[in-house]
Amino acid sequence: MESILESLYHGNLHPDENIIPDDLQYSILRKRTSDIIEVWKERLSAEEFDELEALLDLYGQTHGMELAASFKCGFRLGAGIMVEVLTGEKGLAGRLSVDGDKTQ
């Protein structure tokens, strides 16, 4: 088994692919979503359903961006906590939340 650093180096770290919420409501909501999409597929014309799918795809893309930003924020905060604990430097968490991601 590779170490975390080896996995990172080889491009084998994909945490987003391994996340399945353990909340019992998750599978219920996934099933309801799937059932509702099937209802709309039957109700709409093929062209209208394609438009709905395009909208859902756009939502999925924006949601993925939000998840990535949330991951970066959480990782940055976790690293900041470690630095603060190890160095005793105070105020790092406040600077991290202000600086954030400069690419946005």
Secondary structure, DSSP 8 states (H G I E B T S, - for coil): ---HHHHHHTT---GGGS-----HHHHHHHHHHHHHHHHHHHHS-HHHHHHHHHHHHHHHHHHHHHHHHHHHHHHHHHHHHHHHHHH---SHHHHHHHH--TT-
